[in-house]
Amino acid sequence: MSMNMRIGFIGVGGIAQDHIRVLKQIENTEIVSVFDLNKEQAQKAAEATGAEVMESANQVLDKQRIDLVFICTPQFARGDLEVTAARRGIPFFVEKPVGIDMEVVRKKEQIIRETGIVHAVGYVLRYMDTVQTAKRYLQGRPAHLIQGFRLGTSHPSKWWRQLDMSGGHLVDTVTHQVDMIRYLAGEFREVRAQFGRVSFDQTDPESTIYDAGAISFSMNSGTIGSLTESCVSPFYSGSDIKFFGHDFFVHLSGNGSNLTIIDNEQHIVETNKLDPGYEQCRTLIEAIRSGSQASILCSYTDALRTLEVTLAANQSAI
Ligand SMILES: NC(=O)c1ccc[n+]([C@@H]2O[C@H](COP(=O)([O-])OP(=O)(O)OC[C@H]3O[C@@H](n4cnc5c(N)ncnc54)[C@H](O)[C@@H]3O)[C@@H](O)[C@H]2O)c1
């Protein structure tokens, strides 16, 4: 590895811009190659970073040229990119969700695990100090009830409104809340969902995703819970998870950035002070330098389990 960590990007749309912004703040890193199906988009990213535009994703995945690849294509457009990177010995970052087909994702997970390559998946909320505090507090304190929601507007890209491309709002976006519940309270046992399209039927009949969902679940701990979600709520947006115990209450709001903990001894209110996107990239780069996966907060194996929950919810509604 050269002194500078040389980074390649495959897919340089919305979220990739965020990673590029953060990487510019991290010393001894340089973005050297980019590829996007949209040539204009690739050119723009190249101009902003000094990278070279490559002709294909395969060309980006050149072990001689890069030390790390960011895979930021949408979940329907990942092909074998992660597996190719892993087999070529290139550490990778891949966005959440890790796919839309469990069988494909399971096969990839096995290969990635067997290669032992250092990698991370973009469940970025895990990197907030509030989420870490909540995790420590909830250790050994099972809630009897979890209640959550994520309400807001839709992603601007066309692929997002097609169920066979994004998996829908739950699989693509509310996955962060599902992942946070898993991260803080353990594994899901059973999940059931109902979805609707009252608004999309009027405003976007061409779309195939749902505009609202109500999901109920149980967890291995015996905890039960519910999550509601909407992606067509122009006048209100927010996300929230509450954990109710017989002797405690934990509340994460604002996508995890505000934390309240109440019990008989304390009433804590905290606001996240970290840039989770920065922490996510910094942690990955340090992990690659040290050759150890240990500090990465979300692996492909872990992310697979979150996808399993959201796809099971979709399946339950058919
Ligand atoms: N972690 C987060 O908080 C977060 C936030 C937003 C998006 N995401 C995830 O990131 C991924 C991308 O989302 P986005 O918001 O950047 O979408 P986007 O539509 O803004 O950008 C996607 C880019 O990928 C390119 N692309 C599509 N297919 C490609 C292919 N086969 N090869 C190369 N380039 C290709 C498109 O041209 C586009 O530039 C999605 O999986 C999404 O769920 C994660």
The ligand as an SDF file (V2000), in Angstrom:
LIG
                    3D

 44 48  0  0  0  0  0  0  0  0999 V2000
  -26.1980    5.0390    4.0830 N   0  0  0  0  0  0  0  0  0  0  0  0
  -27.0860    5.9500    3.7680 C   0  0  0  0  0  0  0  0  0  0  0  0
  -27.5330    6.6980    4.6370 O   0  0  0  0  0  0  0  0  0  0  0  0
  -27.5540    6.0710    2.3440 C   0  0  0  0  0  0  0  0  0  0  0  0
  -28.1580    7.2650    1.9250 C   0  0  0  0  0  0  0  0  0  0  0  0
  -28.5790    7.3400    0.5870 C   0  0  0  0  0  0  0  0  0  0  0  0
  -28.4100    6.2480   -0.2580 C   0  0  0  0  0  0  0  0  0  0  0  0
  -27.8430    5.0970    0.2120 N   0  0  0  0  0  0  0  0  0  0  0  0
  -27.7110    3.9130   -0.6580 C   0  0  0  0  0  0  0  0  0  0  0  0
  -26.7060    4.1690   -1.6390 O   0  0  0  0  0  0  0  0  0  0  0  0
  -27.0410    3.5580   -2.8800 C   0  0  0  0  0  0  0  0  0  0  0  0
  -27.0680    4.6260   -3.9690 C   0  0  0  0  0  0  0  0  0  0  0  0
  -28.0210    5.5940   -3.6000 O   0  0  0  0  0  0  0  0  0  0  0  0
  -27.9300    7.0960   -4.1590 P   0  0  0  0  0  0  0  0  0  0  0  0
  -28.8230    7.9000   -3.2730 O   0  0  0  0  0  0  0  0  0  0  0  0
  -26.5340    7.5220   -4.3300 O   0  0  0  0  0  0  0  0  0  0  0  0
  -28.6250    6.8910   -5.5650 O   0  0  0  0  0  0  0  0  0  0  0  0
  -28.4900    7.8220   -6.8670 P   0  0  0  0  0  0  0  0  0  0  0  0
  -29.5850    7.4040   -7.7680 O   0  0  0  0  0  0  0  0  0  0  0  0
  -28.4010    9.2460   -6.4310 O   0  0  0  0  0  0  0  0  0  0  0  0
  -27.0810    7.4300   -7.4630 O   0  0  0  0  0  0  0  0  0  0  0  0
  -26.7950    6.1500   -7.9730 C   0  0  0  0  0  0  0  0  0  0  0  0
  -25.6720    6.3030   -8.9900 C   0  0  0  0  0  0  0  0  0  0  0  0
  -25.2850    4.9920   -9.4170 O   0  0  0  0  0  0  0  0  0  0  0  0
  -25.1200    5.0330  -10.8250 C   0  0  0  0  0  0  0  0  0  0  0  0
  -25.3120    3.6630  -11.3410 N   0  0  0  0  0  0  0  0  0  0  0  0
  -26.4440    2.9470  -11.4570 C   0  0  0  0  0  0  0  0  0  0  0  0
  -26.1870    1.7110  -11.9220 N   0  0  0  0  0  0  0  0  0  0  0  0
  -24.8490    1.6490  -12.0930 C   0  0  0  0  0  0  0  0  0  0  0  0
  -23.9740    0.6340  -12.5320 C   0  0  0  0  0  0  0  0  0  0  0  0
  -24.4120   -0.5820  -12.8790 N   0  0  0  0  0  0  0  0  0  0  0  0
  -22.6510    0.9070  -12.5990 N   0  0  0  0  0  0  0  0  0  0  0  0
  -22.1730    2.1340  -12.2600 C   0  0  0  0  0  0  0  0  0  0  0  0
  -22.9620    3.1530  -11.8410 N   0  0  0  0  0  0  0  0  0  0  0  0
  -24.2910    2.8920  -11.7470 C   0  0  0  0  0  0  0  0  0  0  0  0
  -26.1750    6.0050  -11.3260 C   0  0  0  0  0  0  0  0  0  0  0  0
  -25.8730    6.4850  -12.6170 O   0  0  0  0  0  0  0  0  0  0  0  0
  -26.0950    7.0750  -10.2360 C   0  0  0  0  0  0  0  0  0  0  0  0
  -25.1370    8.0720  -10.5290 O   0  0  0  0  0  0  0  0  0  0  0  0
  -28.3850    2.8870   -2.6420 C   0  0  0  0  0  0  0  0  0  0  0  0
  -28.1730    1.5370   -2.3370 O   0  0  0  0  0  0  0  0  0  0  0  0
  -28.9650    3.6040   -1.4490 C   0  0  0  0  0  0  0  0  0  0  0  0
  -29.8400    2.8190   -0.6910 O   0  0  0  0  0  0  0  0  0  0  0  0
  -27.3960    5.0060    1.4740 C   0  0  0  0  0  0  0  0  0  0  0  0
  1  2  1  0
  2  3  2  0
  2  4  1  0
  4  5  1  0
  4 44  2  0
  5  6  2  0
  6  7  1  0
  7  8  2  0
  8  9  1  0
  8 44  1  0
  9 10  1  0
  9 42  1  0
 10 11  1  0
 11 12  1  0
 11 40  1  0
 12 13  1  0
 13 14  1  0
 14 15  2  0
 14 16  1  0
 14 17  1  0
 17 18  1  0
 18 19  2  0
 18 20  1  0
 18 21  1  0
 21 22  1  0
 22 23  1  0
 23 24  1  0
 23 38  1  0
 24 25  1  0
 25 26  1  0
 25 36  1  0
 26 27  1  0
 26 35  1  0
 27 28  2  0
 28 29  1  0
 29 30  1  0
 29 35  2  0
 30 31  1  0
 30 32  2  0
 32 33  1  0
 33 34  2  0
 34 35  1  0
 36 37  1  0
 36 38  1  0
 38 39  1  0
 40 41  1  0
 40 42  1  0
 42 43  1  0
M  CHG  2   8   1  16  -1
M  END
$$$$
